[in-house]
Amino acid sequence: MSLPKIETCFSPSMLHLYDLRDSIVVIIDVFRATSTIAAALHQGAKEIIPVAQVDECIRLGSSIPNAITAGERDGKVAPGLQHGNSPLEYPREFVSGKTLVLTTTNGTRLLHMCGDAGEIITGSFLNLGAVCEYLSSQGRNVLLACASWKDRFNLEDSLFAGAVYECIGSQFEMNCDSTRAAVALYRQAKGQLYNYIQDSAHFIRLSKFNLQYDMEYCCKIDHHNVLVKYMDGKLIGSS
C-alpha cells in the first residue's frame, strides 16, 4: 500500500504548481494569523470568519451579533477594525462565545486562494501537536502552505512546515525539495526556536511595532493545542 505524499509550498505565488483537490492543505501564518486563530478558538471563541478585505470585515462584523472585527495590514491594526492580529488580545473572558471576523495581510489571503482543496486546516506552533495528530490519522495527501510575506519566502512559516515533517514524516512519501529544506532549517532551530527566528525579516519588521512578545508567544509549542478546520466559510476549533 502506497503512502500519502507530503509537500511544502513556500509562497502563495507558487500555489498553482500543486494539486489541491485531493489534499489536506495546512495554512501556515505563524506571525501571526494562524497563531491568533488557534489562541482565540482555544480560548472559547465561537468561530472565526476569515475575509480577504478590510471593508468586507467591517461590513460583515456589523451584521453579526456579538462579533469582533480584527486584523492588520503591514503588521498594524487596520483602520476601521476594533482589534488587531495578536494572539494575546483574545483572553477567554473577552472572546468566549463571540465571532471573530478576521482579515490579515498574508494568512487570510492564502486561505481564500485554496478553495479547490480537499480540506483546509490551519497550523501554528501553538497547535502543532493537534495538526500532526490529525494529519497522521487521515491517510491523505498533505500540502503545507506557507503564507509567506507578500509572496516572498519567510523563515517562520517554513520552520513550522519543517516541524510538521519532523514529527510525522515517516508516515508519508516525500520527494519535495521544499520540504527537505524546511526540515533542515527546523533541525537547526529545534530547542531554540525563538532565538533562531530573531534573525528573520518578519521578526525585524514586526519588532519596529514592539511586537517581540507576540512573536515569542507564537513560538510556544502546543500552548493552544486545538485543531482548526475551515468549513462553510468559517474556522471552527475542536480539542
N, C-alpha and C positions, 0 to 999 in steps of 0.2 A: 504494500500500500504506500503510495507516494505521500510525502509530507506537504502541507500547505507552504506557500512561499511567503517570505517577508522581504519588503523593500523599503527604502527610505527616499523621500523626495525632499531635497534641501530648500526648495523655493516654490512658491505658488506659480512662478513663471515657467516651471518645468512640469507642472501637473499634467499637461496634455500628453506627456510621454508615457503615462501609466494608465492601465485599465482598471478603473474603479468599480466596475459593475458587480464583480463577484468578491469584492474585498471589504474587510472592515477597515475603514480609514480612521486613524487616530490623529485628530487635530492637536497640534502642539504649539503653544504660545506661552512659554514659561514666564517671560517678563512682559505682560502679566496676565493676559486674558484667561488662559486655561487654569492658572493658579487661583485667580479670583472666582472663577466658576466653581471650582472644587470647594473652595472655602465657603462660599455663600450657600451652596446646596448642603454641605455638611452641617452648616450652622442653622439649617431649617428653612431656607428659602423654599417656597412652594415650587417655583420653576424659574427658568431664565429664558427670555426670548432674545436671541441674538439677531441684530439687524445691521445692515451694511452702512446706513447713512444716519447722520445726527438728526436731521429733520424728521426722518421716519421714527427714530427713537422717541423724540419729543411728542410726536403725534400719537403714537401707539401708547405711550405712557399715560397720556392724558385721558385715554379712553378705557383704561383697565382699572378697576377698583383695587386699591391697596397696592399700587405699583410704584416702583422706584426707577427713575431714569438714570442711567450711569454710562460712563465711558470716557474715552480720551481721544485726542488727536495729537500726534507727536509727543506723547508722554504726559500731556497736561489735560486737566479736565476740560472737556469740550464745552464751549459757551452754550447755555441753554439747558444743560443737564444738571441734575441735582447732586450727583456723586461721581467719583472717579473710578479708576480701574485698579484699586488696591485691594488685595485680599484682607487687609487689616481694617477696612472700612465697614465690614459686614459681620459684626458680632451677633450672636444668637438673639440677644434681646432687641436688636434693631431689625434684623432681616427675617426672623422666623415668621412663616406663613405668608410672606409677601412675594410678589412677582417682580423680578429684576429685568428691566429692558436694557440691553447692553449693546454698545457699539464701540469697536476699537479699531486702531489703525491697521492691524495685521490679522489678528486671530479670527474675528467675526467675518472678515472679508474672505479668508480662506475657506471657512466653513460653508459659506454660500456658493463657493466655486465647486463644491464636492457633491452636488445634487445627484450625480449618477452613481454614487457609492452604494454598495450593498447595505452598508450600515455605517453610521458615524458615531464615534465616541470622542471624548476629549481627554487629554493627558497632560499631567504636570508632575513634578517631583512630589508634590503634596499628595497625589493619589497614584503614585507609581505602582504600588502593590495591587490595588484594585484593577488597574489597567492590565497588568501582566497576568493576573489570575483569570480575568475574563478572556483575554486573547488565547491563553493556554487552553481554556475549556471549550473553545468554539471550533477548532479544527478548520479554520477558514484562512484564506489569503489575507495578508495584512499589509497596509501601506502606512508607514509612519510619515505623516505630512507636516513638515515644519513651516510655520507661518513666516519665519524669517523677518527681515526688516525692509519693508518696501521692495520686496523681491530679491534682496541681497542675502546671501548666506549669513546666518548668525550662529554663534557658538552655543548659546544656552539651549536652543531647541535641538540642535544636533547632539549635544550631550545627553539630552533626555532620550532621543532615539537610540543612542548607544547603550543607555542604561536598560532600556526595554530588551534589546537584543542580548545583553549580558545576562539578564535574568532568565529568558525563555528561548533563547536562540536555538538550543538543541532540539526543540520541538518543530523547527521549521527548516525548509530548504532555503538556502541563501546564496544567491550569486549576484550580488549587488555591491558595487564598489562604494556607493554612498553609505551603505550600512557598515561595511568594513571600516571606512574612515570614521564613522560615528562611534563605533565601539572602541576603536583605538584611542580616540580622544577621551572617551569616558574612562577607560582604564588608567589614563594619566591623571584624571581628575578625581577618581574614586577616593573617598575618605577625606578629601579636602575641596569639596565642590565649590563652596563659597569663595575660598581663597583663589581657586583656579579661575573662576569666572570673572574676577575683578579686572582682568586684562582683556575684557571683551568690549567691542564698540558700543553695544547697547547698555552695558553697565556704566560705561563712561558717560554716555548720553543721558541716561536717567539720573545719574549722580548729580548732574547740574541742577536737578529739581529736588535735591536732598532726599532721594528715594532709596538710599542704600539699605535701610532697614526692611523695606519692601522686598528687595532682592535677596537679602539674607533669609527672609521668611520663605520666599519662593524656593529656596534650596533645601528646605526641610523635607526629609523623606517620610512619606505616609502620614503627615500631620493632619491631613483631611482626607482620609482614605476612603473615598466614595467613588463608585462607578458612575460616570456621567454619560448618558445616552442622548442623542438628538433624535426626537420623534415628533412628527407633525408640527415642525417649526419651533419646537421648544426643547430646552435642555432639562432633563429630569435626572435626579440623583437617586441611587439605591445603594444601601450598605452591603 
